[in-house]
Amino acid sequence: MRIIDVHTHVGRLRHNLPPNRAEDLLATMDREGIDQAAVMAVENPEELDYYFTTEQVLEVCRRHPDRLIPFCSLDPRHRYPDQFDPRPIIQEYVERGCRGFGEILAGVPIDHPGLQAIYGVCGEFKLPVLFHTDYLICADEPGLPRLERMLQQFPATTFIGHAQHFWAEISADGGAAQTQTIPYPQGPVTPVGAADRLLTTYANLCADLSARSGYNAITRDPAFGLAFMERHQDKLLFATDTLQPGRTPAPIAPLIRTCAISETAREKICYRNAVRLLRL
């Protein structure tokens, strides 16, 4: 079955890890049976030690156009606030082939004015926005009320949820995630969590299953996780968040290939939803 990974990284991003060269990413993809992968730009200082700019992403993807898909990024704190206009920059990136915006790793609330300007432009150009959310980055209160307001305010923009706070909110008791650095809750899920509710309610919210946070969310309560994937089969995207050679953060590829969901749901999660959202 075809697999598209909507969340990977290239370059040297952490001082204690070797750089993940394009050749390393392709080798990991081949080992995991992944056909294509979206490469995230990193242009915010909070999460990682080094940047990997949109220009670098475009260059890497230019060399491997059949395998790698470029995403663009832009820090919402560029320039003076009254001078920040992301439109011409994002428009140029779209014209050069970018298919999504992310990963947003800015240490600001998810409804920061600069991010709102970005959301509006991404909706105009049909770029899905992939955001990381935890206690600092794209921060929100328990229940994700700021995210909900953004979903309402920017209905033309598709948001892709990711990371610890978003996935802790799969459970109704997940709100404490906003104050924890590494919240990977264990045990049964308590319905109905904010992430589950928002995925049901808003057509413009999707989620990627990457990293330990996504994997943990759908495996901590196996029966719930299978039902969740079936229920949200039109909203979920296969992803790994690979950022170092030869290793993915969690065994999501073997899980998605073998778990007891319908073949229709499996195909949508593995590639059909990505084809639609990224206009491949």
Secondary structure by P-SEA (a helix, b strand, c coil): ccccccbbbbcccccccccccaaaaaaaaaaacccbbbbbbbcccccccccccaaaaaaaaaaccccbbbbbbbbccccccccccaaaaaaaaaaaccccccccccccccccaaaaaaaaaaaaabbbbbbbbccccccccccaaaaaaaaaacccbbbbbbcaaaaaaccccccccccccccccccccccccaaaaaaaccccbbbbbccaaaaaaacccaaaaaaaaaaacccbbbbcccccccccccaaaaaaacccccaaaaaaaacaaaaaaacc
